[in-house]
Amino acid sequence: MTTLVEGNIQITFPRGANARKFDDNSHGLSHCMKAVDIIVELEGRVSFIEIKDFEHPRAPSENREALIEDFQNECLDHDLVYKFRDSFLYEWACKRVDKPIDYWILIASEALTKGHLGPRIEAIKKKLPLSEALPEPAKQQWKRKIVAECGVFNISTWNKYLPYPVKRI
């Protein structure tokens, strides 16, 4: 098993998963490209994982409400979409895009319930080239998917639906 830490969020990946931090200086393009926090390669899929921790202990408490409001009002969508797209382009240029890619967004905030997250999932899906939402003629012409699945979770829903246990440390 592999365990990675982002801030004070710890994620444990199953045996056989190749998990790596991606939003660091290792890719060398921070000046022009955004990056998801973690990329996980499994036998038949790849997961791009972005973590937004609105309740990090070092975050000023007055910023927490503003971050939640920005998330609910779609103000963070642009950043979330470009993190996926730029990460996809980087992995494509490295010839590592040969499996379906899922995009999982963890919003580590107990203030956001499943009811808050549902509308956000749908809004973000509409802004990504998700295969199920492709318009014609792309649906007919595209031979490969860019985004297979997309989801937005808090820690509780993440641990319920995804096979990578998360905890705050």
Secondary structure as GFF3:
##gff-version 3
##sequence-region A 1 169
A	DSSP	beta_strand	2	6	.	.	.	ID=ss1
A	DSSP	beta_strand	9	13	.	.	.	ID=ss2
A	DSSP	beta_strand	18	21	.	.	.	ID=ss3
A	DSSP	three_ten_helix	25	27	.	.	.	ID=ss4
A	DSSP	beta_strand	38	41	.	.	.	ID=ss5
A	DSSP	beta_strand	46	52	.	.	.	ID=ss6
A	DSSP	alpha_helix	61	72	.	.	.	ID=ss7
A	DSSP	alpha_helix	77	93	.	.	.	ID=ss8
A	DSSP	beta_strand	101	107	.	.	.	ID=ss9
A	DSSP	alpha_helix	114	127	.	.	.	ID=ss10
A	DSSP	three_ten_helix	131	133	.	.	.	ID=ss11
A	DSSP	alpha_helix	138	141	.	.	.	ID=ss12
A	DSSP	beta_strand	149	153	.	.	.	ID=ss13
A	DSSP	alpha_helix	155	161	.	.	.	ID=ss14
A	DSSP	beta_strand	166	168	.	.	.	ID=ss15
###
